[in-house]
Amino acid sequence: MGQFRFGLAVVGVVALALAGCGGSDGDEMLNLQGARNEILRQATNGYGTVLDVGEVSCPAEVPRKKDAVFFCTVELDGQRLRVNVQQTNDEGGVRLYEAQSVLVVDTMNDALASYTAQRGKPTSSVSCGETTVLIRTPGDEVECSITFADGSTAVATYGVQDTKGNTPLLSITPPL
């Protein structure tokens, strides 16, 4: 089946430069409070109008070292979104990269129902998950169950292409 893109993601924390927010807890360790604060700020700005943004977790200690990478997580509607943190210098500067895609389940359900209806197969229900969002890594697949108005069923598979929410529809089995 061809790839059909649906806009499924909420705008996110994509590449954030945090010059000098690190500092140090002593001479050797990175001060992570600045990174935690920035992750929380960006998650709240990007997702806070539609999702509950919870706590940010980072490692207890991280040695300061240019180009070293570690990750933190931020809670979105009870699920953990991984944020990669790369140190940009030896003085505590870091850059944040969202490592996973945030997929809005209702948007996926609606897009799939619209897609099948446009092809002459209206649905009575579509379920891409029991939560409000799915947090997935590029390369993952998401399966959605479909019940059509005539009582027949199918499974749709989306592929998670990137961290921006691009999830092409890979297949519907059995085909429409």
C-alpha positions as CSV (number, residue, x, y, z in Angstrom):
1,M,0.0,0.0,0.0
2,G,1.3,3.5,-0.7
3,Q,2.3,5.9,2.0
4,F,-0.4,8.4,3.1
5,R,0.7,11.0,5.6
6,F,-1.7,12.4,8.2
7,G,-0.7,15.2,10.5
8,L,-0.7,13.3,13.8
9,A,1.7,15.1,16.1
10,V,1.4,18.1,18.3
11,V,4.2,20.6,17.9
12,G,7.1,19.5,20.1
13,V,10.4,20.1,21.7
14,V,12.5,19.5,18.6
15,A,16.0,21.1,18.7
16,L,16.6,23.5,21.6
17,A,19.8,25.2,22.2
18,L,20.6,25.9,25.9
19,A,23.8,27.8,25.9
20,G,25.3,27.9,29.3
21,C,22.3,26.6,31.3
22,G,24.4,23.8,32.6
23,G,27.0,25.2,34.9
24,S,28.5,22.8,37.4
25,D,27.8,21.0,40.6
26,G,31.5,21.1,41.5
27,D,34.2,21.1,38.8
28,E,33.4,17.8,37.1
29,M,29.6,17.4,37.1
30,L,27.0,19.1,34.9
31,N,24.3,21.1,36.7
32,L,21.1,19.5,35.4
33,Q,18.6,21.9,36.9
34,G,18.8,24.3,33.9
35,A,18.2,21.4,31.5
36,R,15.3,20.1,33.6
37,N,13.7,23.6,33.7
38,E,14.1,24.1,29.9
39,I,12.7,20.7,29.1
40,L,9.7,21.4,31.3
41,R,9.2,24.9,29.8
42,Q,9.4,23.6,26.2
43,A,7.1,20.6,26.9
44,T,4.6,23.0,28.6
45,N,4.8,25.4,25.7
46,G,4.6,22.7,23.0
47,Y,2.1,20.3,24.6
48,G,0.6,21.9,27.7
49,T,-2.6,23.2,25.9
50,V,-3.7,19.7,25.0
51,L,-1.8,17.3,27.3
52,D,-0.9,17.2,31.0
53,V,2.8,17.8,31.4
54,G,4.3,16.2,34.4
55,E,7.8,15.8,35.9
56,V,11.1,15.8,34.2
57,S,13.6,13.1,35.1
58,C,17.3,13.2,34.4
59,P,20.3,11.1,35.6
60,A,21.4,12.0,39.1
61,E,24.9,13.0,37.9
62,V,26.5,13.6,34.5
63,P,30.1,14.4,34.0
64,R,30.8,17.6,32.0
65,K,32.3,16.6,28.7
66,K,31.8,18.2,25.3
67,D,29.8,16.1,22.8
68,A,28.7,13.6,25.6
69,V,25.1,12.5,25.2
70,F,22.6,11.4,27.8
71,F,18.8,11.5,28.1
72,C,16.1,12.9,30.3
73,T,12.3,12.1,30.1
74,V,9.3,14.3,30.5
75,E,5.9,13.0,31.5
76,L,3.0,13.7,29.0
77,D,-0.4,12.4,30.0
78,G,1.2,9.8,32.1
79,Q,3.7,8.6,29.5
80,R,7.4,9.3,29.3
81,L,8.9,11.2,26.3
82,R,12.6,10.7,25.9
83,V,14.7,13.9,25.3
84,N,18.3,13.4,24.2
85,V,20.7,15.9,25.7
86,Q,24.0,16.7,24.0
87,Q,26.7,18.7,25.8
88,T,27.9,21.4,23.4
89,N,31.0,22.5,25.4
90,D,32.9,21.8,28.6
91,E,31.2,24.7,30.4
92,G,27.7,23.2,30.7
93,G,26.0,24.2,27.5
94,V,23.6,21.6,26.2
95,R,21.3,21.0,23.2
96,L,18.0,19.1,23.5
97,Y,16.5,16.8,20.9
98,E,13.2,15.1,21.1
99,A,14.0,11.4,20.6
100,Q,10.5,10.1,20.1
101,S,7.3,11.1,18.4
102,V,4.1,12.1,20.2
103,L,1.1,10.8,18.4
104,V,-2.4,11.9,19.3
105,V,-4.7,8.9,19.4
106,D,-7.9,10.8,18.6
107,T,-6.3,12.4,15.5
108,M,-5.1,9.0,14.3
109,N,-8.6,7.5,14.8
110,D,-10.3,10.3,13.0
111,A,-7.8,10.3,10.1
112,L,-8.2,6.5,9.6
113,A,-12.0,6.8,9.7
114,S,-11.9,9.6,7.1
115,Y,-9.5,7.6,4.9
116,T,-11.7,4.5,4.9
117,A,-14.9,6.5,4.4
118,Q,-13.4,8.2,1.4
119,R,-12.8,4.8,0.0
120,G,-16.4,3.6,0.5
121,K,-15.9,1.8,3.8
122,P,-17.4,3.9,6.6
123,T,-16.5,2.8,10.1
124,S,-18.5,2.2,13.3
125,S,-15.3,2.3,15.4
126,V,-11.5,2.9,15.2
127,S,-9.1,2.3,18.0
128,C,-5.4,3.2,17.8
129,G,-4.9,3.0,21.6
130,E,-6.5,3.3,25.0
131,T,-4.5,6.4,25.9
132,T,-4.7,10.0,24.7
133,V,-1.2,9.9,23.2
134,L,1.2,7.3,22.0
135,I,4.9,8.0,22.4
136,R,6.9,6.0,19.9
137,T,10.4,5.8,18.5
138,P,11.0,6.2,14.8
139,G,10.9,2.8,13.1
140,D,8.1,1.6,15.4
141,E,4.7,0.6,14.1
142,V,1.3,1.3,15.5
143,E,-1.6,-1.0,14.9
144,C,-5.2,0.2,14.9
145,S,-8.3,-1.9,15.0
146,I,-11.2,-1.0,12.7
147,T,-14.8,-2.1,12.8
148,F,-16.6,-1.1,9.6
149,A,-20.3,-0.1,9.5
150,D,-21.1,-3.5,7.8
151,G,-19.6,-5.4,10.9
152,S,-16.4,-6.5,9.1
153,T,-13.1,-5.7,10.7
154,A,-9.5,-4.9,9.7
155,V,-6.2,-3.8,11.2
156,A,-4.4,-0.7,10.0
157,T,-0.7,-0.3,10.5
158,Y,1.1,3.1,10.7
159,G,4.8,3.5,10.6
160,V,6.5,6.0,12.8
161,Q,8.8,7.8,10.4
162,D,10.4,10.5,12.6
163,T,10.1,12.5,15.8
164,K,7.8,15.1,14.2
165,G,4.8,12.8,14.1
166,N,5.0,11.8,10.5
167,T,3.3,8.4,10.4
168,P,2.5,7.0,7.0
169,L,-0.3,4.5,6.7
170,L,1.5,1.3,5.7
171,S,-1.3,-1.2,5.3
172,I,-4.9,-2.2,6.0
173,T,-5.4,-5.9,6.4
174,P,-7.5,-7.2,4.8
175,P,-7.2,-4.5,2.1
176,L,-10.2,-2.2,1.4
